Amino acid sequence: MARTKEVKMGIQEQIIESAGTIYNYLSNKGEVSISKMQKDLSLEDNFTAMGLGWLSREDKLEYTQKAKSVTVKLR
């Protein structure tokens, strides 16, 4: 059971770190498509999505649906 808690904490820390990376990226770039951000950041596994979710929960992001993509920027 202790090992499971360690793994969960490691994942949560990775999500928080990913959110910080995304926040800093958007702070420098402004509005970008999520696909471009994923390519530029090359975060592990699904940590781009989880980091975006974290920042969304904190009400830090604004999303816009474009023709074939979704863009994101800081509020």
N, C-alpha and C positions, 0 to 999 in steps of 0.2 A: 504494500500500500504506500509506503514512503517513497518508493521509486516512481509510482504514478504521480504523486504530488510534485516531485522534482521535475518530471517531464512536463507537466502542466505549467509549472512556474517558468520553465525554460521557454515554452511556447508563448506564454503571455508576455514574457520579456521581449521575445522576438517580434511580437505584434506591436508592442509599444515602440521598439526601435524602428520598425518599418514605418509606423505612423510618423515618427520624427523625421525620418528620411524623406518621406512623401511631403510632409509639411515644408521642410527646407527646400526641396525641389520646386514646389509650387510657389514658394516665396520668391524664388529666383526667376522662374519661367513665366509665371502668370497662368493664364488659361491654356490648358493642353488637353489633347485627347487621352483617354485612359490607356489606349493601346500604345501610343507613343511613350507615355510615362513608363509603362511596363517594360518596353524595350530599353529605354534609357537607364532605368534603375536596376534591372535584372535581379529583382528580389527573389529569394528562394520560394519554391512551391507557390502557394496561394497567399503569400504574405502581402502582396499588393492589395488584393481584395480585402484581406483582414485589416490592414492598415487604413484603407479607405473607410471601412466600416467603423473603425475606432474613431477616426476623425469626424465621420458623419454623426456618430452618437454624441460627440462633443459639440456638434453644430458648428464645425469649422469650415465646411465645404459647401460649395454651390455647384450643382450639376446642370448641364444644358444638353438636351438631345439635339444633335445635328443630323444631317441627312443620313449618314451611315455610321455615325459614331456618337459617343457620349464624351463631352468635355467636362473638365472639373477645374475649379479655381478656389482659392481661399475666399472666405467671406470677409 
